[in-house]
Amino acid sequence: MSMDKVQALNELWHIVGMRMKSEMCSGKYPAILSISMIELSILETVERYPNCMMKKVSELLGLPKSTLTSAVKRLEAKGYLRRSQSDSDKRAYNLELTEWGVQAQTEHREIEKSIFENLLQQLNTEETSIFLELFTKAVN
């Protein structure tokens, strides 16, 4: 693959990322104003898998345990997550969203909906189907 294509994809990827960050910092979403993208990914995973163990989150996101532990500590301190000792393994911890964490995830989904709807509105129905098919193939 040529570097031109890699660079083009990189630029497009960053444009979408900057739109997400810009929307997050717009002031319309107070629950996620101080959250990093890694922290958002953790919240999203915990929402998808309620009371999951930290080990599972680490595996699903491909994060080293040390990175996850640091991020979870920050999310706990900010009031987004709660850690509790696992009933099945006393050495492990389960994660659950607090009310503030649920609000952050609600805002996160609103931002994604806005950004991705805007992106897809530029395409007709057939182009949207092709785009989603190709993007799914590339990601998987």
N, CA, C and O of each residue as an XYZ file, in Angstrom:
560
protein
N       0.846     -1.181      0.000
C       0.000      0.000      0.000
C       0.887      1.238      0.000
O       1.894      1.291      0.707
N       0.516      2.207     -0.777
C       1.333      3.415     -0.878
C       1.161      4.294      0.363
O       0.120      4.274      1.020
N       2.190      5.051      0.658
C       2.148      5.974      1.789
C       1.107      7.065      1.573
O       0.562      7.598      2.540
N       0.821      7.407      0.308
C      -0.196      8.412      0.021
C      -1.555      7.971      0.553
O      -2.294      8.773      1.124
N      -1.882      6.690      0.361
C      -3.171      6.175      0.823
C      -3.216      6.114      2.344
O      -4.234      6.429      2.961
N      -2.107      5.707      2.934
C      -2.033      5.660      4.394
C      -2.166      7.074      4.961
O      -2.878      7.288      5.942
N      -1.489      8.025      4.350
C      -1.553      9.421      4.795
C      -2.965      9.979      4.624
O      -3.456     10.700      5.493
N      -3.615      9.655      3.519
C      -4.988     10.125      3.282
C      -5.929      9.590      4.360
O      -6.747     10.336      4.899
N      -5.814      8.303      4.672
C      -6.652      7.713      5.713
C      -6.340      8.342      7.066
O      -7.249      8.631      7.844
N      -5.073      8.551      7.344
C      -4.660      9.177      8.592
C      -5.285     10.560      8.742
O      -5.791     10.902      9.810
N      -5.252     11.344      7.687
C      -5.826     12.694      7.736
C      -7.333     12.653      7.960
O      -7.868     13.421      8.759
N      -8.015     11.756      7.252
C      -9.462     11.628      7.431
C      -9.806     11.177      8.847
O     -10.740     11.685      9.468
N      -9.038     10.219      9.341
C      -9.261      9.698     10.698
C      -9.116     10.820     11.723
O      -9.909     10.926     12.659
N      -8.093     11.656     11.537
C      -7.876     12.763     12.469
C      -8.957     13.828     12.362
O      -9.305     14.454     13.363
N      -9.485     14.040     11.188
C     -10.586     15.001     11.023
C     -11.789     14.546     11.839
O     -12.389     15.340     12.563
N     -12.137     13.278     11.724
C     -13.269     12.744     12.490
C     -12.968     12.848     13.986
O     -13.828     13.258     14.765
N     -11.752     12.479     14.386
C     -11.369     12.576     15.792
C     -11.438     13.998     16.316
O     -11.888     14.226     17.438
N     -10.998     14.953     15.516
C     -11.047     16.357     15.935
C     -12.484     16.862     16.022
O     -12.806     17.670     16.893
N     -13.341     16.396     15.130
C     -14.763     16.757     15.232
C     -15.362     16.232     16.528
O     -16.141     16.917     17.190
N     -14.984     14.994     16.883
C     -15.465     14.418     18.141
C     -14.963     15.252     19.323
O     -15.741     15.619     20.203
N     -13.658     15.549     19.337
C     -13.085     16.323     20.434
C     -13.704     17.721     20.512
O     -14.004     18.215     21.599
N     -13.889     18.346     19.362
C     -14.481     19.677     19.320
C     -15.890     19.662     19.897
O     -16.267     20.545     20.667
N     -16.654     18.664     19.523
C     -18.031     18.546     20.038
C     -18.000     18.270     21.543
O     -18.806     18.816     22.296
N     -17.069     17.423     21.975
C     -16.957     17.117     23.404
C     -16.637     18.369     24.215
O     -17.097     18.515     25.347
N     -15.856     19.260     23.640
C     -15.418     20.473     24.344
C     -16.339     21.667     24.113
O     -16.038     22.777     24.552
N     -17.449     21.448     23.431
C     -18.342     22.546     23.066
C     -19.085     23.152     24.252
O     -19.636     24.248     24.144
N     -19.104     22.450     25.377
C     -19.832     22.944     26.541
C     -21.239     22.386     26.631
O     -21.908     22.563     27.650
N     -21.706     21.713     25.578
C     -23.059     21.136     25.585
C     -23.115     19.816     26.332
O     -24.198     19.308     26.623
N     -21.949     19.259     26.645
C     -21.882     17.927     27.245
C     -21.009     17.963     28.504
O     -19.846     17.562     28.457
N     -21.546     18.431     29.608
C     -20.725     18.618     30.809
C     -20.182     17.328     31.416
O     -19.139     17.350     32.069
N     -20.867     16.212     31.215
C     -20.424     14.967     31.852
C     -19.146     14.408     31.229
O     -18.427     13.652     31.882
N     -18.855     14.763     29.987
C     -17.658     14.195     29.360
C     -16.582     15.233     29.053
O     -15.628     14.959     28.324
N     -16.745     16.392     29.602
C     -15.809     17.485     29.315
C     -14.362     17.136     29.673
O     -13.436     17.527     28.963
N     -14.168     16.412     30.759
C     -12.791     16.138     31.218
C     -12.369     14.687     31.014
O     -11.505     14.185     31.733
N     -12.971     14.014     30.042
C     -12.679     12.595     29.830
C     -11.842     12.404     28.566
O     -12.093     13.026     27.534
N     -10.845     11.531     28.673
C     -10.014     11.206     27.506
C     -10.714     10.148     26.655
O     -11.697      9.547     27.088
N     -10.208      9.929     25.457
C     -10.787      8.920     24.570
C     -10.626      7.517     25.160
O     -11.521      6.685     25.008
N      -9.521      7.241     25.818
C      -9.338      5.934     26.467
C     -10.375      5.766     27.571
O     -10.982      4.704     27.705
N     -10.574      6.807     28.352
C     -11.565      6.743     29.430
C     -12.962      6.529     28.869
O     -13.750      5.771     29.435
N     -13.276      7.194     27.759
C     -14.585      6.983     27.115
C     -14.741      5.539     26.655
O     -15.814      4.952     26.791
N     -13.673      4.970     26.113
C     -13.713      3.575     25.679
C     -13.962      2.638     26.852
O     -14.678      1.645     26.723
N     -13.375      2.955     27.980
C     -13.588      2.137     29.179
C     -15.045      2.235     29.621
O     -15.674      1.218     29.914
N     -15.584      3.452     29.670
C     -16.985      3.621     30.063
C     -17.919      2.878     29.113
O     -18.880      2.239     29.543
N     -17.628      2.968     27.827
C     -18.458      2.286     26.836
C     -18.416      0.766     27.040
O     -19.441      0.093     26.937
N     -17.246      0.243     27.325
C     -17.102     -1.197     27.549
C     -17.838     -1.634     28.810
O     -18.503     -2.670     28.819
N     -17.718     -0.851     29.865
C     -18.405     -1.186     31.122
C     -19.919     -1.098     30.936
O     -20.662     -1.883     31.525
N     -20.374     -0.161     30.135
C     -21.809     -0.076     29.856
C     -22.270     -1.313     29.080
O     -23.332     -1.869     29.360
N     -21.479     -1.728     28.123
C     -21.829     -2.881     27.287
C     -21.785     -4.185     28.081
O     -22.584     -5.091     27.842
N     -20.848     -4.274     29.026
C     -20.673     -5.483     29.844
C     -20.777     -5.099     31.320
O     -19.755     -4.964     31.993
N     -21.992     -4.921     31.829
C     -22.156     -4.479     33.229
C     -21.464     -5.419     34.219
O     -21.469     -6.639     34.056
N     -20.874     -4.816     35.240
C     -20.165     -5.540     36.297
C     -19.063     -6.456     35.768
O     -18.794     -7.507     36.350
N     -18.435     -6.063     34.682
C     -17.356     -6.880     34.138
C     -16.088     -6.676     34.961
O     -15.902     -5.652     35.618
N     -15.241     -7.666     34.901
C     -13.965     -7.579     35.621
C     -12.996     -6.708     34.840
O     -13.091     -6.591     33.618
N     -12.076     -6.107     35.551
C     -11.069     -5.267     34.909
C     -10.278     -6.053     33.878
O      -9.908     -5.508     32.838
N     -10.015     -7.320     34.148
C      -9.265     -8.160     33.206
C      -9.981     -8.226     31.857
O      -9.332     -8.167     30.812
N     -11.302     -8.347     31.868
C     -12.067     -8.416     30.624
C     -11.975     -7.092     29.865
O     -11.815     -7.087     28.645
N     -12.074     -5.980     30.575
C     -11.962     -4.665     29.933
C     -10.589     -4.528     29.292
O     -10.471     -4.051     28.163
N      -9.562     -4.943     30.003
C      -8.204     -4.893     29.485
C      -8.080     -5.701     28.190
O      -7.485     -5.241     27.216
N      -8.643     -6.897     28.193
C      -8.590     -7.750     26.999
C      -9.392     -7.163     25.843
O      -8.914     -7.131     24.709
N     -10.602     -6.702     26.122
C     -11.460     -6.170     25.064
C     -10.866     -4.936     24.392
O     -10.983     -4.764     23.179
N     -10.231     -4.085     25.182
C      -9.677     -2.842     24.638
C      -8.213     -2.970     24.235
O      -7.652     -2.060     23.624
N      -7.605     -4.080     24.572
C      -6.189     -4.266     24.247
C      -5.296     -3.315     25.022
O      -4.258     -2.881     24.523
N      -5.703     -2.991     26.247
C      -4.926     -2.072     27.083
C      -4.084     -2.852     28.081
O      -4.554     -3.837     28.650
N      -2.852     -2.426     28.300
C      -2.065     -3.041     29.373
C      -2.764     -2.811     30.714
O      -3.446     -1.802     30.897
N      -2.597     -3.730     31.633
C      -3.255     -3.620     32.943
C      -2.884     -2.321     33.655
O      -3.724     -1.712     34.316
N      -1.630     -1.899     33.520
C      -1.196     -0.674     34.199
C      -1.932      0.553     33.654
O      -2.319      1.436     34.419
N      -2.123      0.605     32.339
C      -2.851      1.717     31.720
C      -4.299      1.717     32.173
O      -4.852      2.760     32.522
N      -4.911      0.532     32.167
C      -6.306      0.417     32.598
C      -6.449      0.817     34.062
O      -7.361      1.565     34.414
N      -5.561      0.327     34.910
C      -5.639      0.644     36.341
C      -5.561      2.146     36.572
O      -6.332      2.693     37.360
N      -4.638      2.815     35.894
C      -4.507      4.274     36.039
C      -5.773      4.987     35.577
O      -6.258      5.899     36.246
N      -6.303      4.568     34.436
C      -7.512      5.204     33.893
C      -8.713      4.954     34.807
O      -9.519      5.856     35.035
N      -8.832      3.742     35.325
C      -9.950      3.425     36.227
C      -9.857      4.262     37.500
O     -10.873      4.741     38.004
N      -8.652      4.439     38.017
C      -8.475      5.284     39.209
C      -8.946      6.716     38.925
O      -9.612      7.335     39.755
N      -8.593      7.229     37.750
C      -9.030      8.592     37.382
C     -10.558      8.648     37.255
O     -11.195      9.588     37.732
N     -11.133      7.633     36.608
C     -12.589      7.611     36.430
C     -13.314      7.475     37.770
O     -14.383      8.056     37.959
N     -12.745      6.722     38.686
C     -13.320      6.618     40.036
C     -13.259      7.968     40.745
O     -14.238      8.414     41.343
N     -12.091      8.614     40.669
C     -11.899      9.902     41.345
C     -12.853     10.967     40.795
O     -13.293     11.851     41.531
N     -13.169     10.877     39.498
C     -14.085     11.835     38.869
C     -15.546     11.453     39.093
O     -16.445     12.229     38.770
N     -15.791     10.251     39.650
C     -17.156      9.835     39.959
C     -17.891      9.102     38.852
O     -19.117      8.999     38.900
N     -17.172      8.585     37.848
C     -17.801      7.903     36.719
C     -17.949      6.395     36.925
O     -18.888      5.782     36.417
N     -17.028      5.811     37.662
C     -16.997      4.362     37.851
C     -16.934      4.021     39.331
O     -16.500      4.807     40.173
N     -17.393      2.805     39.598
C     -17.271      2.241     40.927
C     -16.623      0.869     40.768
O     -17.017      0.078     39.910
N     -15.635      0.603     41.599
C     -14.968     -0.701     41.611
C     -15.464     -1.468     42.824
O     -15.596     -0.911     43.914
N     -15.737     -2.756     42.627
C     -16.110     -3.591     43.763
C     -15.424     -4.934     43.623
O     -15.205     -5.429     42.518
N     -15.092     -5.510     44.757
C     -14.400     -6.792     44.748
C     -15.318     -7.860     44.160
O     -16.503     -7.922     44.485
N     -14.766     -8.683     43.308
C     -15.520     -9.747     42.656
C     -15.923    -10.806     43.675
O     -15.125    -11.194     44.528
N     -17.166    -11.271     43.580
C     -17.621    -12.352     44.458
C     -16.942    -13.666     44.096
O     -16.671    -14.489     44.971
N     -16.664    -13.865     42.805
C     -16.091    -15.130     42.355
C     -14.573    -15.201     42.512
O     -14.011    -16.291     42.616
N     -13.906    -14.044     42.529
C     -12.452    -14.012     42.656
C     -12.083    -12.793     43.491
O     -12.105    -11.666     42.997
N     -11.750    -13.020     44.742
C     -11.488    -11.921     45.680
C     -10.275    -11.068     45.297
O     -10.083     -9.986     45.851
N      -9.453    -11.548     44.349
C      -8.295    -10.763     43.894
C      -8.675     -9.799     42.776
O      -7.910     -8.896     42.440
N      -9.855     -9.994     42.205
C     -10.275     -9.220     41.030
C     -11.346     -8.192     41.417
O     -11.978     -8.274     42.470
N     -11.517     -7.220     40.509
C     -12.514     -6.179     40.734
C     -13.479     -6.106     39.562
O     -13.086     -6.233     38.402
N     -14.754     -5.897     39.890
C     -15.772     -5.628     38.884
C     -15.916     -4.119     38.752
O     -15.661     -3.373     39.697
N     -16.322     -3.688     37.585
C     -16.527     -2.263     37.337
C     -17.991     -2.018     37.015
O     -18.634     -2.814     36.332
N     -18.504     -0.908     37.515
C     -19.864     -0.511     37.158
C     -19.928      1.006     37.037
O     -19.197      1.734     37.709
N     -20.817      1.460     36.166
C     -20.998      2.892     35.977
C     -21.789      3.477     37.135
O     -22.713      2.851     37.653
N     -21.417      4.673     37.530
C     -22.215      5.437     38.482
C     -23.268      6.201     37.669
O     -23.307      6.098     36.443
N     -24.106      6.956     38.350
C     -25.074      7.805     37.631
C     -24.355      8.778     36.694
O     -24.788      9.006     35.565
N     -23.267      9.336     37.177
C     -22.484     10.281     36.374
C     -21.873      9.570     35.169
O     -21.772     10.152     34.089
N     -21.468      8.317     35.350
C     -20.940      7.510     34.253
C     -22.010      7.212     33.214
O     -21.738      7.238     32.014
N     -23.219      6.931     33.667
C     -24.338      6.706     32.745
C     -24.615      7.978     31.954
O     -24.853      7.915     30.747
N     -24.586      9.136     32.621
C     -24.796     10.419     31.939
C     -23.702     10.663     30.902
O     -23.983     11.136     29.801
N     -22.467     10.345     31.250
C     -21.350     10.513     30.307
C     -21.568      9.645     29.077
O     -21.334     10.092     27.954
N     -22.007      8.431     29.273
C     -22.252      7.532     28.141
C     -23.418      8.021     27.284
O     -23.387      7.881     26.062
N     -24.436      8.588     27.908
C     -25.548      9.161     27.153
C     -25.044     10.294     26.262
O     -25.401     10.370     25.086
N     -24.225     11.163     26.819
C     -23.653     12.269     26.052
C     -22.730     11.745     24.950
O     -22.742     12.256     23.830
N     -21.941     10.737     25.266
C     -21.026     10.131     24.293
C     -21.806      9.621     23.083
O     -21.415      9.867     21.942
N     -22.902      8.915     23.328
C     -23.722      8.400     22.227
C     -24.345      9.538     21.411
O     -24.448      9.441     20.188
N     -24.759     10.613     22.086
C     -25.323     11.771     21.374
C     -24.294     12.388     20.428
O     -24.614     12.735     19.291
N     -23.065     12.520     20.905
C     -21.998     13.086     20.080
C     -21.711     12.178     18.892
O     -21.622     12.649     17.758
N     -21.566     10.888     19.140
C     -21.300      9.950     18.046
C     -22.435      9.978     17.024
O     -22.188      9.966     15.818
N     -23.645     10.014     17.494
C     -24.799     10.056     16.582
C     -24.720     11.298     15.702
O     -24.908     11.218     14.488
N     -24.449     12.423     16.305
C     -24.361     13.676     15.559
C     -23.234     13.632     14.522
O     -23.447     13.977     13.360
N     -22.049     13.214     14.938
C     -20.890     13.187     14.046
C     -21.095     12.182     12.917
O     -20.870     12.499     11.749
N     -21.526     10.962     13.269
C     -21.654      9.906     12.260
C     -22.845     10.134     11.338
O     -22.779      9.794     10.156
N     -23.941     10.707     11.856
C     -25.059     11.038     10.968
C     -24.630     12.088      9.961
O     -24.973     11.992      8.782
N     -23.889     13.084     10.405
C     -23.402     14.126      9.509
C     -22.488     13.533      8.441
O     -22.572     13.902      7.270
N     -21.625     12.623      8.845
C     -20.717     11.970      7.909
C     -21.513     11.168      6.871
O     -21.267     11.282      5.670
N     -22.462     10.361      7.339
C     -23.225      9.487      6.435
C     -24.222     10.254      5.564
O     -24.600      9.779      4.493
N     -24.650     11.436      6.016
C     -25.584     12.234      5.210
C     -24.956     12.728      3.916
O     -25.662     13.132      2.993
N     -23.642     12.697      3.849
C     -22.952     13.121      2.637
C     -23.045     12.063      1.538
O     -22.707     12.321      0.382
N     -23.510     10.862      1.916
C     -23.587      9.736      0.987
C     -25.041      9.389      0.701
O     -25.919      9.604      1.537
N     -25.287      8.847     -0.496
C     -26.635      8.351     -0.778
C     -26.791      6.964     -0.150
O     -25.843      6.445      0.439
N     -27.954      6.372     -0.266
C     -28.243      5.087      0.370
C     -27.292      3.993     -0.083
O     -26.780      3.235      0.741
N     -27.051      3.904     -1.379
C     -26.151      2.871     -1.897
C     -24.720      3.101     -1.414
O     -24.040      2.155     -1.018
N     -24.261      4.350     -1.445
C     -22.907      4.668     -0.991
C     -22.742      4.354      0.503
O     -21.697      3.868      0.936
N     -23.787      4.638      1.272
C     -23.744      4.340      2.706
C     -23.572      2.848      2.943
O     -22.755      2.436      3.767
N     -24.335      2.043      2.226
C     -24.234      0.582      2.366
C     -22.840      0.094      1.986
O     -22.256     -0.732      2.688
N     -22.310      0.603      0.880
C     -20.974      0.205      0.422
C     -19.920      0.652      1.435
O     -19.027     -0.118      1.791
N     -20.027      1.887      1.893
C     -19.078      2.410      2.870
C     -19.056      1.543      4.127
O     -17.985      1.152      4.590
N     -20.227      1.242      4.679
C     -20.302      0.443      5.897
C     -19.767     -0.971      5.671
O     -19.103     -1.534      6.541
N     -20.057     -1.534      4.514
C     -19.556     -2.868      4.191
C     -18.027     -2.869      4.108
O     -17.366     -3.742      4.670
N     -17.477     -1.880      3.401
C     -16.030     -1.797      3.240
C     -15.325     -1.464      4.556
O     -14.267     -2.019      4.854
N     -15.907     -0.563      5.337
C     -15.300     -0.190      6.602
C     -15.307     -1.373      7.563
O     -14.333     -1.598      8.282
N     -16.398     -2.124      7.577
C     -16.480     -3.329      8.405
C     -15.410     -4.335      7.985
O     -14.736     -4.922      8.831
N     -15.259     -4.531      6.683
C     -14.250     -5.462      6.168
C     -12.852     -5.007      6.575
O     -12.035     -5.829      6.990
N     -12.571     -3.739      6.466
C     -11.246     -3.210      6.788
C     -10.944     -3.319      8.292
O      -9.817     -3.628      8.678
N     -11.929     -3.070      9.115
C     -11.725     -3.104     10.566
C     -11.564     -4.535     11.058
O     -10.760     -4.813     11.949
N     -12.339     -5.438     10.466
C     -12.275     -6.837     10.909
C     -11.128     -7.546     10.238
O     -10.908     -8.733     10.480
